[in-house]
């Protein structure tokens, strides 16, 4: 079952690249006391994720921050090294480009997508969610194979 608006984020973690290498970030600690926009993509360096999804949040970063968002996270089921390189390649310096390498957080959210038929295994569905103090305020979940409601442009129109 998928996480719903009004639900508290589950316990878990994600990884980011720190100055000294990979760092594990506790979800509960990270989301406490702030408003975060988290969006997820099926995979770094994949076509729609690289040409549209991630760039939309890079372009609209300032406008989203003006809406009271403290942090913007891009989450994907890729390793932290791939996510770090992908973020740098896409000028995503202002975003938190995060790894859910084993899909543990993604599965605990109930937002996993099995694309084994395409030889990609378990990945994340494409979504964006607004989270305040660890509670999901809004969830924009695209249908598999679509890129519509999780774009920065659509999210901005809803805030």
N, C-alpha and C positions, 0 to 999 in steps of 0.2 A: 504494500500500500504506500502511496506517495505521501510525502509531507503536504500539509494543507495550511492555508492562511489561518493564523491563530496558534499554530503549533510552535513549540519551543524546538530549536535546532537540537539534534541528538548530540550526545557526547562523541567526540572524535577528534581527528587532527588532519592537518594538511601540511605540505612542505613548501618552503620557499628557499631560494638561494640567498644565503647571507654572505657577509664579507669573508667568512672563514669556511664556507661550504654550506651544505644543506642544513636547514633549521626546521625543526618540527614545531608547528604552532597548534596550541590547544584551542579547539573551536569555542568552548565555553568562555575561556579567558579572553579570546580575541574579540568576540561579539558583544561582550558585556559593556554596557554604558555608552554605546554608540549606534549610529545608523549606518548600515553597510549595504551596498548593492553588490550582490554576487551573481555573476553569470557563468554559465558552463557551456563548454563546447565539446563535441565528440572527439576532436583530436587536433593537436598542434600540427601545423604545416599542412592541414587538409584544405581543400579548395575553399569552401564557404567560410570556414573558420578564419582562414588567413586573408581572404580578399574582402570579406564583409563584416563578420561578427566582431572579431577583436578590433579591427580598425574603427568600427562605429563608436566604440567606447573610448578609444584614443582621441578621436576627433571631438567627441562631445563631453570629454572629461570635465571641463570647466563649467559647462551648463548643468551637468549633473551635480557637481559640488555646490553650485548656487542653490540647488533644491534642498540643501541640508544633509547631503550624504558625506559621511566622514571618510569612508574608504570604499574603493571599488576593487573587487576581486574577480579575476578570471580563473576558473577552476577547470581542470581537465584530467582525465585518466591517462596521464603520461608521466614519465619520470621527471624529477626536479631539474635535471640537466637539460632535457629537451625543452621544458617550459621556460627555463631561464634564457636559453638561446633564442627561442621563438619570441619571447617578450622583447629582447634586445633587437632582434631583426625587424620588429614591427613598431619600434619607438614607443613601447608601452611602459616607459620609465615611471609614469605617475600611477600606474595600476599595480596591484599586487598580483603577480602571475604565479599561480599556485598549482602544485602537483597533488593529485590523489592517486598515486602510483598503483596501488592495489585495489582501487575502486571501493575502499572501505567506507569512506564518507558518502560517496555517491550512492552506494547500496543502502546505507542506513537512512538516507533521505528518500529511498524508494524511487530514485530517478535514473536508474541504470538502463542501459540500452544494449542488447546483445546483437552485435553486428559481426558475429563469427562467420556468417556466410560471405562477408567481404574480407575475411582474414584479419579482422581488427579486434575480435574478442569482445569483452565487456567494456563499454564506454559509458559516458554520461549522455543523457538526453540534453538537448539544447534548451536552456531556460535562463531566465533572469529572476531574481527574487530580492525584494526589499526586506531587510531584517533590522529591527530596532530592539536593542538590548536582548538579542538572542531569540526573539519571537518574529516569525514570518508575518509581515504586514501585507505583502502582495507577492503573487507568484505568476509569472508569465511563462507558460510552458508550451513550447512548440511541439507539434506532432512530428513523429519521426520522418526525416527527410525534408522537413520544412525549415525555413528561416523567416519568421514574421514577427511574432510578438515578443521575442527575446532581444530584438535589436535595441540599440541605444536610442534610436529615433522614436520607436514605439514606446519604450519606457518613459522617455521624456514627455511624450504626449499624455501619459497617464499620471504623472506626478503633479 
